């Protein structure tokens, strides 16, 4: 199965090139090629997930160059779960976009496939430099998708997005350079060995490089105080693109978890759990800021964007504890928050397209076409995002609260999560009342020309909500898988053995 590890990267890359070169003038063929490739990607990533569940970490060496000198891809339970999640999200997005969104600009499907390539590459790569490379692939593709359909607001938000992320890329190179100057390696497995044996005179420079890198990951994860790029970007992006961006912030969270548990975990000596003192308080502030934004939002898309910031705060709170229990709980919440954010962005577009001149403003307007059906979908999505029972958000938050019981910051964690959950309920309740309930008291009906039952968008939106239901129904088996994933993350010897072989463990002290 090892040779299949590269497929989640190669398949979308080849398909993107094929769409540009062969079928760029035929939108129907673009849809067929893109949907077919994404379905195949779901099948491949599911196979890799099943393989990772029954086996230890597996390495694929590009061009057969041995680690740590060559480029390696590493499949373990964590990366397998993330690429499978990406493929499921991608399938929902491409189905939604294939209704008519992909006709509003050029090269949507090619950029979409490149985006999947970048995300999958970031999850699978085994070295820091190629993590940077895949970050840049993500940036280029996401900027093109962000501007899909044009518009002044979209262009302004896109420029802010690019500037912030290019600044992050520059800092990434600075951090990587500082780490390489001390350790002589960027391979994550080899880095774990070098950090464990670092000379005291080099420790300060290594610490500085690791903290610069942490700042970059926090930019990607939209953590306070460098979260300001997200609301405008997500609120102004095309609906399917905003839904796809639900996985983008998770790339930052994944990078924090991967790098700072592997290279700066228990074996790192004085630099053990280097990120923990910074992540946890910033995460709690991020959660509070996000939910304050939910209360203050005057547009539906802004409301959802701030809810995404709040959900990242919850996720990073769990990661910031850096215990097997908290990581397992955080990963469950990661799955939940991805589906709930994507579903809400897709549902919001269905609502906005039927409100005519009122758009996504949270002002009372007359009833619009299919408002009853969309109210049900919005209600389910809001329950999920707020973390109310019986959906998976409640289970995820309960697991995080339970995992924090032994933490010195338990009082702060419980207080912030519970209070912000109430704020989220109030914010979404207000939005739902304005959009659906109060509208029924007004005379007349908004009629939008061409309004119909769009089959593919509704299937996509319901599919994302179906992900929440599946997480709820199968919470037991999924949590069992995630418990094993957390144990594997903390047993770094398995990862190092897969990449460098048994001989490296002697240097590592295991």
Protein Blocks (a to p, Z undefined) as FASTA:
>chain_A
ZZmmmmmmmmmmmmmmmmmmmmmmmmklmmmmmmmmmmmmmmmmmmmmmmmmmpccdddd
ehhiacfkbccddddfklmmmmmmmmmmmmmmmmmmmmmmmmmpghklmmmmmmmmmmmm
mmmpcbfklmmmmmmmmmmmmmmmmmgoiajklmmmmmmmmmmmmmmmmmmmmmmmmmmm
mnopabfklmmmmmmmccfklmmmmmmmmmmmmmmmmmmnopafklmmmmmmmmmpcfkl
mmmmmmmmmmmmmmmmmmmmmmmmmknojmgoklmmmmmmmmmmmmmmmmmmmmmpcbfk
lmmmmmmmmmmmmmmmmmmnopaklmmmmmmmmmmmmmmmmmmmmmmmmmmmmnomnmma
ccdddddehklmmmmmmmmmmmmmnopafbfklmmmmmmmmmmmmpmklmmmmmmmmmmm
mmmmmmmmmmmmmmmmmmmmpgcjdddehiacdfklmmmmmmmmmmmmmmmmmmmmmmmm
mmmmmmmmmmmmlmmmmmnojklmmmnoZZ
